[in-house]
Amino acid sequence: MAATRLLQIQEMLKSEPNDSFLNYALALELAKSNEIKKSIEIIEALLQREPDYLGAYYQLGKFYEQSNSMEKSIEAYSRGIVIAKKNNNRKAESELNEALFVLKDE
């Protein structure tokens, strides 16, 4: 099932290569196969194109945690907090703050 979903996303990206949601979904699917480095590359590129894509910061932080890049994880969460505050998204801000707190507490 997951392989099918991955193929579907890749196929859709052929006609919409810069679609933020599809790129985000691709990164999540690749992460399920432990392709964390590729997932990070996709999310970083997505955020270059669309820095307000708020959900991507949380996932990016998690991907960096999985690759034991704790400083980069902290940076991703912190960048997301700035964007959440700018967009007055208190829920996302809270989730990113929690992730940052847990990471720094370890």
Order of alpha helices (4+ residues) and beta strands (2+ residues): alpha-alpha-alpha-alpha-alpha-alpha
